[in-house]
Amino acid sequence: MYFMLGNIAFEPVNLTDFSENHAADFAEHTVLKGKPRLQAMGEKLTELSFAIRLHHKIGGVESRYQALLAAKAKQEALALIWGAGKYKGNYVITDISSTTLFTDAKGNALAREMNISLTEFVGNSTQGLLGAALNIGGKSLLGSMLPQGLSSTLSTVKTVVSRGVEIYNQGKRAIDEVRNTVAVIRQLADDPISALAYLPGTITNLDSALENFGKLVGMQSGFDGVRQVLPVVAEFSRDVTAIYADLQQMKQNFSQANETGWEDWFTPSDNALTNINERVDSLSAPVANMTAWIVLRTDEENQNEREVNDDANRA
C-alpha cells in the first residue's frame, strides 16, 4: 500500500504504525450546584501519525525527503492520497523524524525510515493544493506517477502490468488452496482411499489456478511489448509460463489417480508443486517491483542523479 502527499510518494512501513485521532471540543460552564454543563463547540482537527519508508529502488530518497522538509518549513497544506486513489483530505506536516538505514559509498542515503505527523487543514484550498496527485492523469493516483510527455506510452504499459499483477495474485491464491489440500493428502499416504476423497476439491482449485495462469501465458505478446520500459517483466513472464506448465502436469497426474498407484500420481504432482512454490517465492521481488512501478515514478532516480551532478558542478 502506497501513500502520496501532494507530489511526494512514499510507502508506510506497516499499517500497525498508522494512528488516527478524532476529537471534539466542549466548553465547560460551572453551575451553583451539581456538575458543570457542557456546550458543544465543534470538532477538533484530525491528527494522523505513521511511519514511512523511502527506498531507492522505488524512487529517489533524498529528493522526496527534502520535499517533505520543504513542505513542513513552508507550512504547506497538501492532499493525502492512498491506495488506488482514495482522497483522505488536506493536511499539513507538523513533525518529521528520520533515521538513515543505509547509504552508498559516497554517503548518499539509499533508504530512510521516518515518523511523520499530520494535522488536518481546513480552509480555502489553493489551485495547486492537490499537486500531481489529482492534477494529472484524470484525477488518478496512477496517472500522476507517469513522467510528463510519456503519459500515452506508459499508460499502455501500466494497463498491461496492472492486469498481469491482478491475474497473478488471483492465481496465487488458488495455488495456496492447492498447497493446503496437497499437504493433507500427503499425510494420507498410508490411506489412499481417504486421500482420493480430497481430489475433487484439489482439481477445482487447480482449474482455477490454470485459468489465471493460462491468461498470463496468453498475455506474453503484451509482456514482450513492455520489457524495454520495465525489464523485470521478462523474469515475471518466464516464471509464470513455467508455473503454468507445472500446473498442467499436476492436473494430468491427479486426473489419473484412480488408475495408477501413489508413486505414479501423487509423487510427481508433489514434485511439481515444489517447483511451483519455489517459483512463486522467486516472483515475490519482481511482482513487488511491478506493483511499485505502477504507483511510483520510476524516473525520479534520474532526477536525483541530475541534482547530484548539479551540486558537484556548483562545488
Backbone hydrogen bonds in HBPLUS format (Angstrom, degrees):
<---DONOR---> <-ACCEPTOR-->    atom                        ^
c    i                          cat <-CA-CA->   ^        H-A-AA   ^      H-
h    n   atom  resd res      DA  || num        DHA   H-A  angle D-A-AA Bond
n    s   type  num  typ     dist DA aas  dist angle  dist       angle   num
A0083-GLY N   A0002-TYR O   3.14 MM  81  5.78 140.5  2.31 156.0 167.1     1
A0003-PHE N   A0010-PHE O   2.82 MM   7  5.47 158.3  1.87 153.7 160.6     2
A0010-PHE N   A0003-PHE O   3.04 MM   7  5.47 167.2  2.06 148.9 149.5     3
A0004-MET N   A0081-ILE O   2.72 MM  77  5.02 142.1  1.86 160.1 159.0     4
A0081-ILE N   A0004-MET O   2.77 MM  77  5.02 169.0  1.78 157.6 161.3     5
A0005-LEU N   A0008-ILE O   2.81 MM   3  5.13 159.7  1.85 153.9 154.2     6
A0008-ILE N   A0005-LEU O   2.97 MM   3  5.13 165.0  1.99 125.6 126.6     7
A0006-GLY N   A0079-ALA O   2.81 MM  73  5.11 156.3  1.87 153.3 154.4     8
A0053-ARG N   A0011-GLU O   2.75 MM  42  5.59 159.1  1.80 172.8 178.9     9
A0013-VAL N   A0051-ALA O   3.10 MM  38  5.67 155.2  2.16 116.1 122.4    10
A0017-ASP N   A0014-ASN O   3.07 MM   3  5.90 166.4  2.09 123.2 127.5    11
A0018-PHE N   A0015-LEU O   3.24 MM   3  5.30 163.2  2.27 108.0 109.6    12
A0019-SER N   A0049-SER O   2.74 MM  30  5.20 156.1  1.80 160.2 167.2    13
A0049-SER N   A0019-SER O   2.97 MM  30  5.20 155.3  2.03 150.2 149.9    14
A0021-ASN N   A0047-GLU O   2.81 MM  26  5.10 162.4  1.84 156.2 161.0    15
A0047-GLU N   A0021-ASN O   3.08 MM  26  5.10 163.6  2.11 143.5 148.7    16
A0044-LYS N   A0023-ALA O   2.82 MM  21  5.33 168.2  1.84 135.5 138.4    17
A0025-ASP N   A0042-GLY O   2.72 MM  17  5.50 174.2  1.72 174.7 173.8    18
A0041-MET N   A0025-ASP O   2.89 MM  16  5.42 163.1  1.92 151.7 149.8    19
A0027-ALA N   A0039-GLN O   2.81 MM  12  5.05 164.6  1.84 151.9 151.5    20
A0039-GLN N   A0027-ALA O   2.82 MM  12  5.05 149.8  1.91 147.1 155.5    21
A0029-HIS N   A0037-ARG O   2.74 MM   8  5.09 171.7  1.75 158.0 161.0    22
A0037-ARG N   A0029-HIS O   2.75 MM   8  5.09 150.9  1.83 155.9 154.4    23
A0120-GLU N   A0046-THR O   2.84 MM  74  5.19 157.6  1.89 162.7 166.8    24
A0048-LEU N   A0118-LEU O   2.91 MM  70  5.04 161.5  1.95 139.2 145.4    25
A0118-LEU N   A0048-LEU O   2.81 MM  70  5.04 165.0  1.83 145.7 150.2    26
A0050-PHE N   A0116-ILE O   3.12 MM  66  5.77 160.1  2.17 157.9 163.4    27
A0116-ILE N   A0050-PHE O   3.01 MM  66  5.77 173.3  2.02 164.7 164.9    28
A0052-ILE N   A0114-MET O   2.74 MM  62  5.22 160.0  1.78 150.2 157.1    29
A0114-MET N   A0052-ILE O   2.84 MM  62  5.22 168.1  1.85 152.7 156.0    30
A0054-LEU N   A0112-ARG O   2.88 MM  58  5.15 164.1  1.90 150.3 155.2    31
A0112-ARG N   A0054-LEU O   2.87 MM  58  5.15 155.3  1.93 147.0 155.0    32
A0058-ILE N   A0055-HIS O   3.21 MM   3  5.93 157.8  2.26 118.1 123.8    33
A0056-HIS N   A0110-LEU O   2.87 MM  54  5.09 148.9  1.96 166.5 158.1    34
A0065-TYR N   A0061-VAL O   2.96 MM   4  6.13 156.7  2.01 151.5 159.0    35
A0066-GLN N   A0062-GLU O   2.86 MM   4  6.01 167.6  1.88 154.9 157.7    36
A0067-ALA N   A0063-SER O   2.98 MM   4  6.07 145.7  2.10 136.1 145.9    37
A0068-LEU N   A0064-ARG O   3.01 MM   4  6.26 150.8  2.09 144.7 151.2    38
A0069-LEU N   A0065-TYR O   3.05 MM   4  6.39 160.6  2.09 150.2 155.3    39
A0070-ALA N   A0066-GLN O   2.83 MM   4  6.01 156.1  1.89 146.7 153.7    40
A0071-ALA N   A0067-ALA O   2.97 MM   4  6.13 155.7  2.03 143.8 150.0    41
A0072-LYS N   A0068-LEU O   3.02 MM   4  6.28 153.0  2.09 146.9 154.1    42
A0073-ALA N   A0069-LEU O   2.89 MM   4  6.11 161.6  1.93 150.3 155.5    43
A0074-LYS N   A0070-ALA O   2.93 MM   4  6.09 155.0  2.00 148.7 155.0    44
A0075-GLN N   A0071-ALA O   3.00 MM   4  5.87 111.5  2.48 129.0 144.7    45
A0076-GLU N   A0071-ALA O   3.05 MM   5  5.30 159.1  2.10 152.3 156.7    46
A0075-GLN N   A0072-LYS O   3.08 MM   3  4.88 145.2  2.21  94.9 105.5    47
A0078-LEU N   A0091-TYR O   2.80 MM  13  5.40 170.4  1.81 152.3 152.2    48
A0091-TYR N   A0078-LEU O   2.80 MM  13  5.40 165.3  1.82 151.2 152.9    49
A0080-LEU N   A0089-GLY O   2.83 MM   9  5.66 161.4  1.86 171.4 177.1    50
A0088-LYS N   A0080-LEU O   2.83 MM   8  5.41 164.0  1.86 164.2 167.9    51
A0082-TRP N   A0086-LYS O   2.98 MM   4  5.31 155.6  2.04 142.3 149.9    52
A0085-GLY N   A0082-TRP O   3.29 MM   3  5.76 152.2  2.37 122.1 130.2    53
A0086-LYS N   A0082-TRP O   2.91 MM   4  5.31 144.3  2.04 174.2 164.0    54
A0121-PHE N   A0090-ASN O   2.75 MM  31  5.31 165.7  1.77 138.7 136.0    55
A0092-VAL N   A0119-THR O   2.87 MM  27  5.42 159.4  1.91 151.6 156.4    56
A0119-THR N   A0092-VAL O   2.95 MM  27  5.42 155.8  2.00 151.0 159.0    57
A0094-THR N   A0117-SER O   2.93 MM  23  5.59 167.9  1.94 145.9 149.8    58
A0117-SER N   A0095-ASP O   2.93 MM  22  5.05 158.3  1.98 146.6 148.4    59
A0097-SER N   A0115-ASN O   2.98 MM  18  5.26 150.0  2.08 149.6 157.1    60
A0115-ASN N   A0097-SER O   2.90 MM  18  5.26 153.3  1.97 143.4 152.1    61
A0099-THR N   A0113-GLU O   2.82 MM  14  5.35 151.6  1.90 155.4 165.1    62
A0113-GLU N   A0099-THR O   2.96 MM  14  5.35 163.7  1.99 155.0 158.8    63
A0101-LEU N   A0111-ALA O   2.86 MM  10  5.40 159.9  1.90 142.0 147.6    64
A0110-LEU N   A0102-PHE O   2.94 MM   8  5.86 170.8  1.95 146.0 147.9    65
A0104-ASP N   A0108-ASN O   2.94 MM   4  5.47 146.4  2.06 141.9 151.4    66
A0107-GLY N   A0104-ASP O   3.03 MM   3  5.33 165.4  2.06 113.4 117.2    67
A0129-LEU N   A0126-THR O   3.21 MM   3  5.23 167.3  2.23 111.6 112.6    68
A0131-GLY N   A0128-GLY O   3.04 MM   3  5.25 143.3  2.18 105.5 116.7    69
A0135-ASN N   A0131-GLY O   3.21 MM   4  6.11 146.3  2.33 147.7 157.0    70
A0144-SER N   A0140-SER O   3.04 MM   4  6.24 144.2  2.17 144.4 153.1    71
A0145-MET N   A0142-LEU O   3.06 MM   3  5.48 152.1  2.14 109.4 117.7    72
A0146-LEU N   A0143-GLY O   3.23 MM   3  5.64 159.3  2.27 111.5 117.1    73
A0150-LEU N   A0147-PRO O   3.07 MM   3  5.64 159.2  2.12 137.3 139.3    74
A0154-LEU N   A0150-LEU O   2.91 MM   4  5.90 168.4  1.92 168.0 170.0    75
A0155-SER N   A0151-SER O   2.83 MM   4  5.62 131.8  2.07 134.1 146.0    76
A0156-THR N   A0153-THR O   3.15 MM   3  5.53 126.4  2.45 104.1 115.7    77
A0157-VAL N   A0153-THR O   3.26 MM   4  6.65 158.8  2.31 144.9 150.7    78
A0158-LYS N   A0154-LEU O   2.75 MM   4  5.85 161.1  1.78 145.8 151.4    79
A0159-THR N   A0155-SER O   3.04 MM   4  6.24 151.5  2.12 140.9 147.8    80
A0160-VAL N   A0156-THR O   3.15 MM   4  6.47 161.6  2.18 151.7 155.3    81
A0161-VAL N   A0157-VAL O   2.90 MM   4  6.11 174.8  1.90 163.1 164.5    82
A0162-SER N   A0158-LYS O   2.80 MM   4  5.76 162.4  1.83 147.6 153.5    83
A0163-ARG N   A0159-THR O   3.04 MM   4  6.08 161.6  2.08 142.9 148.1    84
A0164-GLY N   A0160-VAL O   2.92 MM   4  6.10 157.3  1.97 147.5 154.5    85
A0165-VAL N   A0161-VAL O   2.95 MM   4  6.17 163.2  1.98 155.3 158.4    86
A0166-GLU N   A0162-SER O   3.00 MM   4  6.15 159.7  2.04 147.1 153.2    87
A0167-ILE N   A0163-ARG O   2.97 MM   4  6.16 169.1  1.98 155.2 157.2    88
A0168-TYR N   A0164-GLY O   2.93 MM   4  6.04 158.6  1.98 145.8 152.7    89
A0169-ASN N   A0165-VAL O   3.00 MM   4  6.17 162.8  2.03 150.1 153.7    90
A0170-GLN N   A0166-GLU O   3.18 MM   4  6.48 151.2  2.27 143.8 151.6    91
A0171-GLY N   A0167-ILE O   2.93 MM   4  6.23 161.5  1.96 154.3 159.2    92
A0172-LYS N   A0168-TYR O   2.78 MM   4  6.00 152.7  1.85 152.7 161.3    93
A0173-ARG N   A0169-ASN O   3.10 MM   4  6.28 151.0  2.19 140.6 146.8    94
A0174-ALA N   A0170-GLN O   3.28 MM   4  6.64 151.4  2.37 142.5 149.7    95
A0175-ILE N   A0171-GLY O   2.96 MM   4  6.30 150.5  2.05 146.4 155.0    96
A0176-ASP N   A0172-LYS O   2.92 MM   4  6.22 150.6  2.01 147.1 154.9    97
A0177-GLU N   A0173-ARG O   3.21 MM   4  6.56 148.8  2.31 141.2 148.3    98
A0178-VAL N   A0174-ALA O   3.02 MM   4  6.39 153.9  2.09 146.4 153.8    99
A0179-ARG N   A0175-ILE O   2.80 MM   4  6.07 162.5  1.83 156.6 161.1   100
A0180-ASN N   A0176-ASP O   3.05 MM   4  6.29 156.4  2.10 145.3 150.8   101
A0181-THR N   A0177-GLU O   3.09 MM   4  6.36 161.0  2.13 149.4 153.9   102
A0182-VAL N   A0178-VAL O   2.89 MM   4  6.07 164.8  1.91 158.8 163.2   103
A0183-ALA N   A0179-ARG O   3.04 MM   4  6.19 148.5  2.14 143.5 151.6   104
A0184-VAL N   A0180-ASN O   3.36 MM   4  6.71 144.2  2.50 137.8 145.9   105
A0184-VAL N   A0181-THR O   3.06 MM   3  5.18 123.6  2.39  97.7 111.7   106
A0185-ILE N   A0181-THR O   3.00 MM   4  6.38 161.7  2.03 152.6 157.5   107
A0186-ARG N   A0182-VAL O   2.82 MM   4  5.98 154.1  1.89 150.0 156.8   108
A0187-GLN N   A0184-VAL O   3.08 MM   3  5.39 132.3  2.31 103.2 115.3   109
A0188-LEU N   A0185-ILE O   2.86 MM   3  5.15 154.1  1.93 109.7 118.5   110
A0191-ASP N   A0188-LEU O   2.89 MM   3  4.99 158.2  1.94 108.2 115.1   111
A0194-SER N   A0191-ASP O   3.08 MM   3  5.64 120.9  2.44 114.7 127.0   112
A0195-ALA N   A0191-ASP O   3.12 MM   4  6.40 154.6  2.18 147.9 155.6   113
A0196-LEU N   A0192-PRO O   2.96 MM   4  6.15 151.2  2.05 147.3 152.8   114
A0197-ALA N   A0194-SER O   3.10 MM   3  5.33 140.0  2.27 101.2 112.4   115
A0198-TYR N   A0195-ALA O   3.05 MM   3  5.71 157.6  2.10 117.0 123.2   116
A0199-LEU N   A0196-LEU O   3.12 MM   3  5.30 160.7  2.16 107.3 113.4   117
A0202-THR N   A0198-TYR O   3.17 MM   4  6.34 159.3  2.22 151.8 158.2   118
A0203-ILE N   A0199-LEU O   2.82 MM   4  5.99 164.6  1.84 165.6 168.6   119
A0204-THR N   A0200-PRO O   3.01 MM   4  6.21 151.6  2.09 144.7 152.6   120
A0205-ASN N   A0201-GLY O   3.12 MM   4  6.39 159.9  2.16 148.1 152.2   121
A0206-LEU N   A0202-THR O   2.85 MM   4  6.12 150.1  1.94 146.0 155.7   122
A0207-ASP N   A0203-ILE O   2.85 MM   4  6.06 154.4  1.92 147.4 153.5   123
A0208-SER N   A0204-THR O   3.11 MM   4  6.44 150.1  2.20 142.0 149.8   124
A0209-ALA N   A0205-ASN O   2.97 MM   4  6.26 159.7  2.01 148.9 153.9   125
A0210-LEU N   A0206-LEU O   2.76 MM   4  5.97 162.4  1.79 154.2 159.7   126
A0211-GLU N   A0207-ASP O   2.89 MM   4  6.04 150.7  1.98 143.2 150.8   127
A0212-ASN N   A0208-SER O   3.22 MM   4  6.50 161.7  2.25 148.1 151.4   128
A0213-PHE N   A0209-ALA O   2.91 MM   4  6.12 173.8  1.92 160.1 162.2   129
A0214-GLY N   A0210-LEU O   2.75 MM   4  5.58 139.0  1.91 137.0 148.3   130
A0215-LYS N   A0211-GLU O   3.13 MM   4  6.36 144.0  2.27 136.1 144.4   131
A0216-LEU N   A0212-ASN O   3.15 MM   4  6.56 150.0  2.24 142.2 150.2   132
A0217-VAL N   A0213-PHE O   2.97 MM   4  6.24 154.7  2.04 143.3 149.5   133
A0218-GLY N   A0214-GLY O   2.97 MM   4  6.21 147.0  2.09 140.6 150.0   134
A0219-MET N   A0216-LEU O   2.99 MM   3  5.02 147.4  2.10  98.9 109.2   135
A0220-GLN N   A0217-VAL O   3.26 MM   3  5.49 159.4  2.31 114.0 114.2   136
A0222-GLY N   A0219-MET O   2.93 MM   3  5.20 118.5  2.32 105.2 121.0   137
A0223-PHE N   A0219-MET O   2.92 MM   4  6.27 154.1  1.99 154.9 163.4   138
A0224-ASP N   A0220-GLN O   2.83 MM   4  6.10 152.5  1.91 150.0 157.7   139
A0225-GLY N   A0221-SER O   3.23 MM   4  6.47 139.6  2.40 136.1 145.4   140
A0225-GLY N   A0222-GLY O   3.13 MM   3  5.19 127.5  2.42  94.8 108.1   141
A0226-VAL N   A0223-PHE O   3.09 MM   3  5.34 154.2  2.16 106.2 114.0   142
A0229-VAL N   A0226-VAL O   3.11 MM   3  5.41 129.3  2.38 104.1 116.8   143
A0230-LEU N   A0226-VAL O   2.90 MM   4  6.09 162.6  1.93 158.1 163.9   144
A0233-VAL N   A0230-LEU O   3.06 MM   3  5.98 168.3  2.07 130.4 134.0   145
A0234-ALA N   A0231-PRO O   3.01 MM   3  5.85 157.5  2.06 124.7 129.3   146
A0236-PHE N   A0232-VAL O   3.18 MM   4  6.51 162.2  2.21 149.3 154.5   147
A0237-SER N   A0233-VAL O   2.80 MM   4  5.95 163.8  1.83 152.2 155.9   148
A0238-ARG N   A0234-ALA O   3.06 MM   4  6.24 159.1  2.10 145.9 151.2   149
A0239-ASP N   A0235-GLU O   3.06 MM   4  6.24 166.4  2.08 153.5 156.4   150
A0240-VAL N   A0236-PHE O   3.03 MM   4  6.20 163.3  2.06 155.6 159.9   151
A0241-THR N   A0237-SER O   3.23 MM   4  6.29 149.0  2.33 140.2 147.8   152
A0242-ALA N   A0238-ARG O   3.19 MM   4  6.49 152.9  2.27 143.1 150.1   153
A0243-ILE N   A0239-ASP O   2.90 MM   4  6.16 155.7  1.96 149.7 156.6   154
A0244-TYR N   A0240-VAL O   3.00 MM   4  6.14 154.3  2.07 139.9 146.4   155
A0245-ALA N   A0241-THR O   3.15 MM   4  6.46 152.1  2.23 143.5 150.2   156
A0246-ASP N   A0242-ALA O   3.08 MM   4  6.40 157.5  2.13 149.5 155.0   157
A0247-LEU N   A0243-ILE O   2.88 MM   4  6.13 153.9  1.95 151.8 159.4   158
A0248-GLN N   A0244-TYR O   2.99 MM   4  6.24 153.0  2.07 146.0 152.9   159
A0249-GLN N   A0245-ALA O   3.07 MM   4  6.38 151.4  2.16 142.4 150.1   160
A0250-MET N   A0246-ASP O   2.94 MM   4  6.24 156.0  2.00 148.0 154.2   161
A0251-LYS N   A0247-LEU O   2.93 MM   4  6.17 161.6  1.96 150.4 155.3   162
A0252-GLN N   A0248-GLN O   2.99 MM   4  6.23 158.6  2.03 148.6 154.0   163
A0253-ASN N   A0249-GLN O   3.01 MM   4  6.23 161.4  2.04 150.1 154.9   164
A0254-PHE N   A0250-MET O   2.89 MM   4  6.07 169.8  1.90 159.1 161.6   165
A0255-SER N   A0251-LYS O   3.01 MM   4  6.06 147.9  2.11 142.0 150.7   166
A0256-GLN N   A0253-ASN O   3.09 MM   3  5.32 145.9  2.22 102.7 112.7   167
A0257-ALA N   A0254-PHE O   3.22 MM   3  5.13 166.0  2.24 107.6 108.8   168
A0259-GLU N   A0256-GLN O   2.98 MM   3  5.37 153.3  2.06 112.2 120.8   169
A0260-THR N   A0256-GLN O   3.19 MM   4  6.32 128.6  2.47 154.6 168.5   170
A0264-ASP N   A0261-GLY O   2.91 MM   3  5.28 140.7  2.07 108.0 120.3   171
A0265-TRP N   A0261-GLY O   3.18 MM   4  6.55 137.9  2.37 152.0 164.1   172
A0266-PHE N   A0262-TRP O   2.87 MM   4  5.42 143.7  2.01 143.1 154.9   173
A0269-SER N   A0266-PHE O   3.04 MM   3  5.04 114.4  2.49  97.4 114.2   174
A0270-ASP N   A0266-PHE O   2.75 MM   4  5.97 156.6  1.80 162.0 169.2   175
A0271-ASN N   A0267-THR O   2.98 MM   4  6.23 154.1  2.05 149.6 156.7   176
A0272-ALA N   A0268-PRO O   2.95 MM   4  6.15 152.4  2.03 140.2 147.6   177
A0273-LEU N   A0269-SER O   2.91 MM   4  6.19 150.7  1.99 145.1 153.3   178
A0274-THR N   A0270-ASP O   2.99 MM   4  6.29 145.7  2.11 141.7 150.7   179
A0275-ASN N   A0271-ASN O   3.14 MM   4  6.51 154.8  2.20 146.5 152.1   180
A0276-ILE N   A0272-ALA O   2.95 MM   4  6.28 153.7  2.02 145.9 153.7   181
A0277-ASN N   A0273-LEU O   2.84 MM   4  6.09 161.5  1.87 152.0 156.3   182
A0278-GLU N   A0274-THR O   3.06 MM   4  6.30 156.4  2.11 147.5 153.4   183
A0279-ARG N   A0275-ASN O   3.03 MM   4  6.30 155.7  2.09 147.5 154.0   184
A0280-VAL N   A0276-ILE O   2.84 MM   4  6.08 156.7  1.89 154.9 161.9   185
A0281-ASP N   A0277-ASN O   2.97 MM   4  6.16 156.9  2.02 145.7 151.7   186
A0282-SER N   A0278-GLU O   2.98 MM   4  6.22 156.0  2.04 143.1 149.8   187
A0283-LEU N   A0279-ARG O   2.93 MM   4  6.09 130.0  2.19 138.7 151.7   188
A0283-LEU N   A0280-VAL O   3.21 MM   3  5.06 132.7  2.44  91.0 103.9   189
A0284-SER N   A0281-ASP O   3.20 MM   3  5.50 162.3  2.23 108.1 113.6   190
A0287-VAL N   A0283-LEU O   2.92 MM   4  5.93 168.4  1.94 157.4 161.1   191
A0288-ALA N   A0284-SER O   2.98 MM   4  6.08 154.6  2.05 143.6 151.2   192
A0289-ASN N   A0285-ALA O   2.87 MM   4  6.08 154.8  1.93 152.7 160.2   193
A0290-MET N   A0286-PRO O   2.85 MM   4  6.10 156.9  1.91 149.6 155.7   194
A0291-THR N   A0287-VAL O   2.88 MM   4  6.07 158.0  1.93 147.6 153.7   195
A0292-ALA N   A0288-ALA O   2.90 MM   4  6.07 159.8  1.94 146.5 152.2   196
A0293-TRP N   A0289-ASN O   2.90 MM   4  6.09 152.0  1.98 144.4 152.5   197
A0294-ILE N   A0290-MET O   3.11 MM   4  6.37 149.2  2.21 143.8 150.9   198
A0295-VAL N   A0292-ALA O   3.09 MM   3  5.28 121.8  2.44  98.5 112.3   199
A0296-LEU N   A0292-ALA O   2.78 MM   4  5.79 167.6  1.79 165.1 168.7   200
A0304-ASN N   A0300-GLU O   2.95 MM   4  6.31 148.8  2.04 145.9 154.6   201
A0305-GLU N   A0301-GLU O   2.95 MM   4  6.30 153.6  2.02 149.1 155.7   202
A0306-ARG N   A0302-ASN O   3.02 MM   4  6.32 153.8  2.09 145.2 152.0   203
A0307-GLU N   A0303-GLN O   2.94 MM   4  6.24 150.5  2.03 144.5 153.1   204
A0308-VAL N   A0304-ASN O   2.85 MM   4  6.18 155.1  1.92 151.9 158.6   205
A0309-ASN N   A0305-GLU O   2.89 MM   4  6.11 161.7  1.92 149.7 154.7   206
A0310-ASP N   A0306-ARG O   2.82 MM   4  6.00 154.6  1.89 145.5 152.9   207
A0311-ASP N   A0307-GLU O   2.94 MM   4  6.17 155.6  2.00 144.5 150.9   208
A0312-ALA N   A0308-VAL O   2.91 MM   4  6.19 153.3  1.99 146.1 153.8   209
A0313-ASN N   A0309-ASN O   2.85 MM   4  6.10 154.9  1.91 149.2 156.0   210
A0314-ARG N   A0310-ASP O   2.91 MM   4  6.14 155.3  1.97 147.5 154.3   211
A0315-ALA N   A0311-ASP O   2.94 MM   4  6.14 143.2  2.08 140.2 150.5   212
